[in-house]
Each structure stands twice: as C-alpha cells, then as structure tokens.
Amino acid sequence: MTRAVHQLLSDFAFGDAMGAITLQTQGLLRELDFESTIYADVIDPRLRDQCKPARQLERDVRDGDAVIYQMGIGSPVAHLLARMRGPRIVMYHNITPPAYFRDTNPRVAARLAQGREQLAMLVPRAELCAGVSRFNVEEMRLLGARRTAVVPPVADLAHLRPRSSVPSSPPLLLFVSRVAPNKRHDDLIRVLAALRATAQPDARLAIVGRFDDTEDYVAALRALADDLGVGDAVEWKGRLGNEQVGDLYAQASVFVSASEHEGFSVPLLEAMAFDVPVVAYAAGAVPDTLDGAGVLLGHKDPLLWAAVVDRVVRDGALRSALVAQGHRRLRDFTPDTVRARLADALASIDVVPDGRKP
C-alpha cells in the first residue's frame, strides 16, 4: 500500500501548461486518497505556497512513497529521480528536438538535448513510463520502457469561458501556442497568403502566444508576412489573459496548426470547446489528440491548405460534423475519465492508497 504519490518537475511557472497539468494531477491523486506534494527546482514566486523546493524531496519521502516526474526538458532533478528508491514514474510530455532551437535560442537547445539524454537514462529505471499521448509512450517504448500507460490531461477549460464560436466576417484563422520554430508559423503565413490570393481575400490570421525568447524567429516571420503581402493581415497578439484568449476563440472561423512537433497540444481541445473546427498538420501527437475531431493534412502545400480552410469556412454541414466530433472527443478528457486512467496506471505497479486492495 502507498500513502503518498508526490510530483517532481523542473520549472513550476505561473501560467505554464505543464504546471497546470501538475496541479490537475495533484487534485486527482488526492481524490484517489493519496497524499501528494509538488516539488520543483525553479519555482515562480507566485506559486511558492503550492510546492516545495526539489532539494527537500529526498528528506520528505517515506518508504513506499511513489514519485511522478513531470518531464518536458532537461533538468538536474532528473538525477534526483534516478536516486529515489520507491516507485518511480516518468510522465512524459515530450521534448522538442533541439535542432529547432539551435539557431534561435542555443540555451533552450542545450536544455532540450540534455533532456533527451536524461530521458534515455530514466526510462529503463522507471517502474512506470506514462505519457500524455500515445506518441510520447511510443518514444519511451523504443527506449526500453518496461511498463507504459497513456494518461492525458483533464480538459479543464472553464477559465476561458467556452461558448459556441460566432465566426467573424471576414474569416479569422487562429493559432494559439508558444511562438517557436517547431510550431511552423511560417507555414500558416503562407496559407494565409494563398487563401487571400484565392477564395478569401480579406481573411486574417491571429497568432497568440509568448515569444519573449524567440525574437529572431518572430522577426523572420514578420519579414516573411511582409514579403508575401499579408503583413497587415497577421495579428500578433503575444501572451494574452484568459478572457482575451476566450474572446478570440469565440470569433474564430478555423483553428489552424502547422506544428511539426507536439507532445499533446491543449489548444486543440480549447478549439473543440468553442466549436471551432480544426485543420492541422498530421505530425507528432496531433493525430492522437484529435482522434478524428478535425481535418488532418499530410503535407504543407499552401494552396491545398487554403482550399481546405475555405471549404471548412463555407460548408456548414462539414463544420457541424467537425464540431460534433469535437464534442465527442472532449468526453475523453473529463476528470472522471482521466482519474480512472491514472488510477489504473498506478495500480499496474501496485501503487494503491492505504486501505484499498490492489
């Protein structure tokens, strides 16, 4: 029997997706009757009352306690997990290939490379290798994972005030994510140019997401938009508050993603919650996350993308079908569903709360 399942992560940042999932998981663990504390190496001052420094974990952990390492980048805490004697669980959010950042942010590239090395070190040692998508789990299987499970995040989207989108006119294409090279915003700008040159001359593209450490990439994107004659049609929103993000979803015509590497992509669920149809490049975990609730494209031809986006904008029956599939898919991410998957994953390595039979 296990009294506690603690969580460990590298950076506990305010507003960060992994931090939000870690808090979600803590809530689910407590609902399963486990004690659970969050430990982190770097802690945002606004979150100090919600976690403890990673250095305290070894002192606090008791015999039989399990530790989940929420992993998405390289960190010294990986070696802390490797030293632990109780059940060790890697919850893998995927690590972007470093090549995407070598020319944009060498510091981030180095941490990504370190993370991939640490993943290869941890996976054979972990009693359980869980991922937020099948894509992530398959990578760990190739590294020698002994036992695996898929445990997605809860679609906890109330902070955005989901409601059915009323598409704006002219059409608004929306992409929400960090502005980074693997997200391939350049392909979306090419799609916008093709769309405006063909079926939707007044279409716009809104790009939402932080870009404080990828300024050179953003400068190149702005130059590309100007060269293609769509500089005035690309809206650079930066990092917005929840209300502003929700308002953009509520007027979006289509959510577009040309990203080449995703470990899950929560914004896909956000689009579904607002009845915004999705057109996405079939790469990484995107096909897993959508599971039929969107249009997947296998290459980047801007004219083909433009034709598909225009069809989604104009074809009410297709839009309704995609919205219905989104509603179906969102049911896979309810708290009850995810809690049950987490409980089953933990029970597979005999991690069950005191007083309950395995």
Secondary structure, DSSP 8 states (H G I E B T S, - for coil): -BSBEEEEEEEE-TT-HHHHHHHHHHHHHHHTT-B--EEEEEE-GGGGGG-EEGGGHHHH--TT-EEEEEESS--THHHHHHH--S-EEEEE-----GGGTTTT-HHHHHHHHHHHHHHHHHGGG-SEEEESSHHHHHHHHHTT-SSEEE-------GGG--------SS-EEEEES---GGG-HHHHHHHHHHHHHTT-TT-EEEEES--TT-HHHHHHHHHHHHHTT-GGGEEEEES--HHHHHHHHTT-SEEEE--S--S--HHHHHHHHTT--EEEE--TTHHHHHTTSSEEESS--HHHHHHHHHHHHH-HHHHHHHHHHHHHHHGGGSHHHHHHHHHHHHHTTT--BTTS--
